[in-house]
């Protein structure tokens, strides 16, 4: 079977972005494609985990299999391993054999207990506020030859570009949702102020002051209190209990 060209691989990753509903789903699909790509190159079954770190957000871990996801997550918990070292150095890191290598003793024990004999960590180029890496796992030692590593780095270059695009789209969607929510909250507050103005024959500034004061006294969010005012009117309440 012919090896897919870089253009074909990027188109496939682009299709994953379009077909994913969120970043977590995209990472899962990305790890699946990564695992298949290296399995083909190495001629043996390889699993893949992926770690994404974003500033002021929790770390996201996904995998091509449950074992890959768990091994990746355990590496994060232990704070040691090829993937973390790859993230720090921004270069690939190989653990050729968990039985003979002396690095990361706690993580090597976890790998051995789960039947994993060799690991390859490859970073993805993002930006200063976020970082990611692919963690490849194999059941045999010595799987990650120079040719396989080269294939992994080539894939990581494309995957990094695709992930940057996916994150930008996700950020744009989140911003749009935040703006929509803010507009809905503003509308709710404005309508509540209108009710208070009508019932108390006061100005808009006085109405918002009454609403804000009541929100503070009740330790209740302004939008929630405004929604409560509208609910009372909808239920036929004669007075909202606000006084000028």
Residue, then its C-alpha position, 0 to 999 in steps of 0.5 A: x500500500x502506498x504511503x499517503x503524501x503530506x498533502x493527503x494526510x493534511x486533507x485527512x486531518x482537516x476533515x477531522x477538524x470539520x467532523x469534530x464537535x469539540x477539541x477533545x473529539x478532535x484529539x481522539x480522532x487525531x490520536x487514532x490517525x497517528x497510531x495507524x500511521x506509525x503502525x503502518x510504518x513500523x509494521x506492528x501495532x502501535x497505540x497513541x496518546x495525546x496531551x494538550x496543555x492550555x494556559x489557565x485550562x486543565x490538561x486534556x488527554x485523549x488516546x487511540x485506545x483506553x490503554x493509551x489514554x490511561x498511560x498518557x494520563x498516568x504519565x501526567x500524574x507521575x510528572x515523568x516520562x518521554x512525553x513530558x520530556x518531549x514537551x520540555x525539550x521540544x524534541x522527540x524522546x525515545x524509551x527503547x526498552x522499559x526493561x533496560x532503560x534507567x530513566x523514569x523508574x516509576x513510569x517504566x514500572x507502570x508501562x511494564x505492568x501494562x504490557x508496554x515495552x517501548x515509547x516515543x514522545x513527539x512534541x507538536x509545535x503550537x505557541x507560547x500559551x499552549x503545548x501538545x505532544x503525541x505519545x506512541x506505545x508499542x508492546x515490543x522493544x526497539x520498535x521506534x527506529x530512525x525511519x519510524x521516528x522520522x515518520x512520526x516527526x513528519x506526521x507531528x508537523x502536520x498534526x501541529x498545524x491541524x491542531x492550531x487550526x482546531x484550537x483557533x476555531x474552538x476559541x472563535x466558537x467559544x467567543x461567539x457563545x460568550x457574546x451570545x450569552x452576554x447579549x441574552x443576559x443584557x436583554x433579560x436585565x433590560x426587560x427586568x428594569x422595564x418591569x421595575x420602571x413600570x411598577x415603581x414609576x422610576x427612571x432606568x438608572x433608578x431601576x438598575x440601581x434597585x436591581x443591583x442593590x437587591x442582587x448584592x443583598x441576596x448574594x444573587x447574580x444580577x442576571x438570575x435576579x432579573x430572570x426571577x423578576x420576569x418569571x414573577x410577571x409571567x406568573x401574574x405577580x402584581x409586584x416584584x417587591x422592589x421599592x424606589 
